[in-house]
Amino acid sequence: MGFNRPEAKYRARMAMQGAYPHPMLVTLVYVLLTSVITNVIMFFVSDPFTTAYLYILDGADVDEVYRYILTGPRVTVYLLVQLLITLYLWVMQFGYTAYGLGLARRTGPGYRTLLEGFLNLGKALLVSFLTALFVVLWGLLGMVPGIVLTFVGALMGPLGLGLVILGMVGMIGGGVALEVVMSYRYRLAIYYLLDHPDMGVLESISNSKQTMKGKKIDLFVMDLSFLGWLILSVFTLGILGLWVSPYLCASEANFYHWAVNGVFPGDDGVGKPSFGGQLPGGPTSGGPDSDSSGPSDTYHSPYGD
């Protein structure tokens, strides 16, 4: 049976309703520990590259900019802080993914779950680094046809201007498109590590690749179905995002459980039994994620609740 997106999202919402502490509070703590802390840190660390660019736009001498702004120590400190922040965010993302998986399975995750990445520090960092590296390498490969067209057009001189433009567009578009596709290929690696603590990072990535064969479009469409909520979050200054983030994360965890086991959490004894009965208003009850596709009548839990 194919992936039932409306049901996956419905189950995520039902799991959020019965969760304690409330997912919005957990997400607020996550935001404070990530976005707020990193922004505060960067407030005290000046960006020498942006500063140099602004000075050059104002007509400053380039040699003076290099001498007083783009100095070795300033650039080193800035890049080091950026690196540490990236590593820290990777670890925290591991923890929030663990929270989303526990939320979907209704196993009672809480604030401490956000720190799961620090308990698996090596794997949390390595899986994020390798997946990011692989995605970038695939992106570079996707740029090759565009680079070839651009090079050929440049050799043709004025007659090849069209090829140069086409090559540049293809270079950017091809790289971005392949990066997006491959990011879905590795999307489940963290989940495998959470479910199998003894599994190696490369094995988790390999398992994600195998599991996502033929399923990338399902997850992509589900991500796309949250676009309306994400846009609304912007107009609420991010407040709505405190509800949308765990909703999205739990829905993704439902997708992972289905992709691996063929059923949603609770239907195979993993996690608590899912809610059953009539879906109010169908799979969804309006809002930006309303979706009329897929079964929309009843879902009966095998546990009879």
N, C-alpha and C positions, 0 to 999 in steps of 0.2 A: 504494500500500500504506500502511496506517495505521502510526502510531507504535508500535513494539515496545518497550514500557517495560522488560520484564525483560532484553531484550538490551542496551538502552542502559546499564542498571545493571551488567550482567555485564561489558560492555566496560570500563566505568569501573573496576571492581575489578581486571580483568586489567591495565589500564594502570598502576594503582597498584603492582601486584606487581613490575612490571619497571622502575619509575622509580628514578632516582638523581639527586639525593639523595631519600631516602624522603619521600613526601608528608606524613607525620606531622611530620617535622623542619621542613619548609618551613612547614607550618601553625603549628607552635610558634613559629617566628620571626615569622610574621604576627601571631599573638596577642600576642607580646611587643611588637611594633611598634605595635599598635593598643590593645587593651584594657588591657594593663599600663601602657603609657606614659600613656594618657589618664587612667587611674585615679590614677596617681601625681601627675599635674598637678592633678587636681581635689581631691586630698587637701590641697594647699596653697592652694586657692582656695575660700573659704567661699561657700556658697549663701545669699545674703541673704534670698531668698524663703522658704526652708525655716526659716531661723533666726527670721525675723519671725513666721511662722505658729506656731512653737512658743512663742515669747514671748507671743503673743496668747492662745494656749490656756491659758497659765499665769496669765492675767489682767493682763498688762502693759498700760499705757496705749498706745493706738494712736498718739497724737501722739508719744510717746517712741520708739516703734518706728520711725516714719518719720524721726525726727530723728537717731537714732543707728545704725539698722541699714539701713533702706532709703534710704541716702544715694546721691546721684548717682554719685560715684566708685565705690562698691562695686558698684552695679548695673551700671554701664558696664563695669567690669573683668570681672565675671562673665559678662555677655552676650558680650563680645568674646572671652573665652577659649572659651566654648561655640561661638561661630561658627567660630573657628580650628580647634577640634577636629573639628567637623562637616566642614569643608573637607578637613582632613587625612584623615579616615576615608573620604571620597569618593574621594580620590586612591588610597588604599591598596586600597580595594575594586576599583578599576579594575585595579590590579596583580594582585590575587588572581584576578580573573576571567580575566586574561591567562594566569596560571599554570594555571588549570583548563582553558582551551582548549588550551594546549600539552600538558598532561597527557593529555587525551582523544585528541589527535592523535599522542601519543608522539614529540614533537619535542625532548624533553630539556630542559624548563624547569627552572629552579633558583631559588636565592634572589634573584638579580638581577631575575628576572621580576617579583617583588613591587614593584619600583620603576618598573615600566613607566608608571604614571600620572604620575610626575614628568617623564618624557620627553615626555609628551603632556598637560602640565598644564592648558592652557586647555580642551581638549576633555574631559578627565577631569572637570573641575569643572563645565563647562557642561552636559554630558549628564546628570549627576546632579542638578544644580539644576533643569533644565527638566523632567525626568521627575518629580521630586518636586513641582514646582509644578503640573504638569498633573494629577497624581494628587490633590493637595489641592483644586484647582479642581473636578475631577469629584466629589470627595467633598462639597464644598459644594453642588453642583448636586443631588446625591442627597438632601440634607437639605431641599430646598425643599418637597416634598409634606408632610413632617412638620411643617415650620414653618407651612404654611398650615392644616393641621388644628389645630395648637396655637392659632393665632390665632383661628380660627373658634370653637373650644371656649371660649376665654377670653371672647369676645364674648357667648357664650350664658350666662355666669354659672355657677351651680351645676349647671344642667342639662347643661352642656358638659364636665363633669369627665372623663367617659369619653373624649371627643374629645381633650381635653388630654393625657391619659395615652397614648392611642393615637398622638397626634401626636409626643409626645416619644420614644416607642419607635421610631416610624417615622423620626424625624429622625436618631437615632443609628444605627439599623440600616441605613437607606437610605444614609447617608453612608459608613459602613464598608464595606458591600457593594459600592458603586460604586468605592470606592478600591481594594479588593482586585481587582476585575475589571480596572480600568484599569492597575493595577500590572503585570499580566500582559501587557497590551497593549504596554508599553514595555520589557519584560524583555530583549529581544535587542539593544537599541540599542548597548550597550557592545561586544557581539560584532562588530557591523557596523563599528564604529570600529577595532577590533583587526584585522579582516581587510582593511579599506580605509582606510589612514591618511589618504588625501587626501579622504575623504568628509566632508561637513559634518555638524555635530551634528543639525540639523533633518532632514537627509536620512536619517541613521541612525535617528532616531525614527520618521520616516515609513515607512522600510523595515520596522522592527520591527512597526509597526501592520499593514502589509499582510501580513507573514509570519505573524503570530499570528492572523489571521482563521481561525476554525474550529479552532484548535489550542490555545486557552487551557486547555480542559478537560484536554487531554493533559498539559500541564506541571503543572497544578494537582494532578491525580491522582498524578503522579510525586512532587511535593513532599509530598503527603499520605502516600505510601508510606514516607517517611523519618521519620514521626512517632515510630514505635517506637524507632528509633535515637536520636533527639533526646531522648526521655524517659529512655532508659537513660544517656545522656551526663550528665544531671543527677545521677544516682545514683553516677556515677564521678567526681564533682567536675570534670567537663569533660574528663577525660583521654580518654575514648572519643571526644569531639568532635574530637580531633586526627586521628582516622581518618575520622569521619563527614563532616567539612567538605570535604576534598578529594574524597571519594566522591560527595557531593552535587554539588559544583562540576563535576566531570568528567562526571557524568551529565547535568547541565544543558547542558554544552558539546556532548555527544553529541546532545541534543535540538536545539540550535541548528543543528548541522551537518546533521542530518536534515531539519529544517524548511526549510532553505535549498536543500540539494542533493538531497534525496530519499533519501539513503543515509547511512550512518554514516562517520565518519572512517576513511580507509584504503581504503575500497571505491571511491573515485573518484580515488585518487592523491594526495589531500591528507593528509599525515601518513603514518605507517608503516602497513603492512598490519595488519589486526586479527587477533587470535587466532582460530583456527577449531577445528573438531572438536566432539566431544561436550561439551555443557554439563554440568559435574558436578552431578548432582542436579537437572537441569533448569536453567532460567534462574537460579535461586538455590538455595542449599543450606541453607535454613533461616534462622532469625534473624528479627528484627523486620520485615525487608523482604521476607519470603517472599511470592511472588506467583505464583499458579497461572494467571493469565490470560495470554493470548498464546501464540505458538508455544513449545513446550518440548522439541523434540527436538534437531535438530542445526543448527549453523550452519557453512556451508562457505565459507571465504574464497576469493574469486576468484583470489587469489595462490597458493593451494595450500599455505599454511604450516600 
